[in-house]
Amino acid sequence: MVSSDFDTIVAPATAPGRGGVGIVRVSGKNVQLIAQTILGFLPKPRLATYATFYGFDKQALDIGLALYFPAPHSFTGDDVIEFHGHGGPVVIDMLVNEIIRLGARLAKPGEFSQRAFLNDKIDLTQAEAIADLIDSASQQAARCALRSLQGVFAKQINMLVDALIRLRMYVEAAIDFPEEEIDFLSTNNVTTDLQSIIEKFDDILKETQQGVLLREGINIVIVGKPNAGKSSLLNQLSGRDSAIVTDIPGTTRDVLREYIQIDGIPLHVIDTAGLRESADIIEQEGIRRACSELEKADVVLLIVDEQSAQDKTSKRLRDELLAEHPQLVATLSSKVKLMLIRNKIDLSTKQAKYDNDENMPIVYLSAKTGDGVEHLRTQLKALVGENPHVNEGSFIARRRHLDAIERARELVVNGSQQLATHKAGELLAEDLRQAQYALNEITGEFSSDDLLGEIFSSFCIGK
């Protein structure tokens, strides 16, 4: 689609409410006509021009700056003009209504960014990064979103795509021209290239997982036996009495959710029913729901009562809990991070601390008094990169990016296995093609209209 195909859209580009400055953005084929009608002239390109904004009856609406960006050298790739006036809601509405009267329509959420994508001004990862930068909940998330906007993420994806294309060309040439006697199956070239590509997938997967956590936060599920202190820990993390706490085992029978932030990092904390054998139908359903939540967890806090630990090692406590409740093992993802919480140190001789000497994060704390909870907060922050050792090349990412990369990697691994086991070059070529298609979904080179609609509908109006 080219710029001339687009109608004219308008929207406030600043947040609703009162402010010193309010910006109204217009993009489309009627921008020049609108500018000449409201200003009385067409401003020079990319030069802030002080002017009066007039309505249809030649009455002044506002006074401010006008900025004109002719196509294709604008954010959207269309003609764009911005009116920088005063930030009162009534003033902005008057200006927007006048522009609509002149033939524009109110923009849909994200429509300016969508036009920039459709006009090849940005790729899909950069378009999403605009929304992520605006919605950033921490400084690290903002920095990573900016790197995505600068093209860091897209560059890595494109490097993977190029590697897949080069290998496809070699494999398919060998298949299509057997008379050339290129027996690629008898050489190590393809196998070596495949292994190199899989290693690149592994590297980018780690960064993408980190980027997803920075954007969306982490899902934390608290599990343990009844009266281990799960609800008390949820209350400590949320800073309020979200869950009922009693000495009666099995008080929590449903899933309790709290959305909290630690230094701007979003955390979704879920308290679950205590794990035990029960004849109570309601409690059984609560335990089933607890196991269901584990399937979506990023971090599982295994909480134990330090009084009943009897000086057992943390590894033994963890293994015993998992052995007693095999449903935990069945629902835990291989990617989930387990952290052992040794609770109720206020009733023991243990001190609040963080430990990792058994290759497992362990926090000693008291959910009742709050002693040691800060150690837990620190470790949860570290899981999403809020520490001085985070990779400065990181970028922001979304679940759909992670899903596409995982699918592409799985296809490459499958093709590699087909080649090694069955010498099936045709199957390898098809898997490489499908992997390339999956990666192209990320940058938007191949994207359905439904996907684009879902992505841009989550944007701000005027962006």
TAVENFEN-V26175 format. One record per backbone hydrogen bond with DSSP energy under -1.0 kcal/mol. CO is the residue of the C=O (numbers start at 1). NH is the residue of the N-H. If there is no record, write none. Layout:
CO/NH, CO/NH
This chain:
2/5, 3/6, 8/105, 9/27, 10/107, 11/25, 19/87, 22/85, 23/13, 24/83, 25/11, 26/81, 27/9, 28/31, 30/34, 31/35, 32/36, 33/37, 34/38, 35/39, 38/54, 44/47, 49/66, 51/64, 53/61, 53/62, 55/58, 59/55, 62/53, 64/51, 65/84, 66/49, 67/82, 68/46, 69/80, 70/73, 72/74, 79/28, 80/69, 81/26, 82/67, 83/24, 84/65, 85/22, 88/92, 89/93, 90/94, 91/95, 92/96, 93/97, 94/98, 95/99, 96/100, 97/101, 98/102, 99/104, 100/103, 105/10, 108/111, 110/114, 111/115, 112/116, 113/117, 114/118, 115/119, 116/121, 116/122, 117/120, 123/127, 124/128, 125/129, 126/130, 127/131, 128/132, 129/133, 130/134, 131/135, 138/142, 139/143, 140/144, 141/145, 142/146, 143/147, 144/148, 144/396, 145/149, 146/150, 147/152, 148/151, 151/155, 152/156, 153/157, 154/158, 155/159, 156/160, 157/161, 158/162, 159/163, 160/164, 161/165, 162/166, 163/167, 164/168, 165/169, 166/170, 167/171, 168/172, 169/173, 170/174, 171/175, 172/176, 173/177, 177/180, 178/181, 181/183, 182/184, 183/186, 184/187, 188/192, 189/193, 190/194, 191/195, 192/196, 193/197, 194/198, 195/199, 196/200, 197/201, 198/202, 199/203, 200/204, 201/205, 202/206, 203/207, 204/208, 205/209, 206/210, 207/211, 208/212, 209/213, 210/214, 211/215, 211/397, 212/216, 213/217, 218/268, 219/298, 219/299, 220/270, 221/301, 223/303, 224/275, 225/228, 229/233, 230/234, 231/235, 232/236, 233/237, 234/238, 235/239, 240/242, 256/271, 258/269, 260/267, 262/265, 265/262, 266/218, 267/260, 268/220, 269/258, 270/222, 271/256, 280/284, 281/285, 282/286, 283/287, 284/288, 285/289, 286/290, 287/291, 288/292, 289/293, 290/294, 293/296, 294/297, 298/337, 299/221, 300/339, 301/223, 302/341, 304/343, 305/308, 309/312, 313/317, 314/318, 315/319, 316/320, 317/321, 318/322, 319/323, 320/324, 321/325, 325/328, 326/330, 327/331, 328/332, 333/336, 337/300, 339/302, 340/363, 341/304, 341/343, 342/365, 343/306, 344/347, 345/348, 353/364, 355/362, 356/359, 361/340, 362/355, 363/342, 364/353, 365/345, 366/370, 370/373, 371/366, 372/376, 373/377, 374/378, 375/379, 376/380, 377/381, 378/382, 379/383, 381/384, 381/386, 382/385, 385/387, 387/390, 391/394, 398/402, 399/403, 400/404, 401/405, 402/406, 403/407, 404/408, 405/409, 406/410, 407/411, 408/412, 409/413, 410/414, 411/415, 412/416, 413/417, 414/418, 415/419, 416/420, 417/421, 418/422, 418/424, 419/423, 423/425, 424/428, 425/429, 426/430, 427/431, 428/432, 429/433, 430/434, 431/435, 432/436, 433/437, 434/438, 435/439, 436/440, 437/441, 439/442, 440/444, 440/445, 440/446, 443/124, 448/452, 449/453, 450/454, 451/455, 452/456, 453/457, 455/458, 456/459, 460/110, 460/463
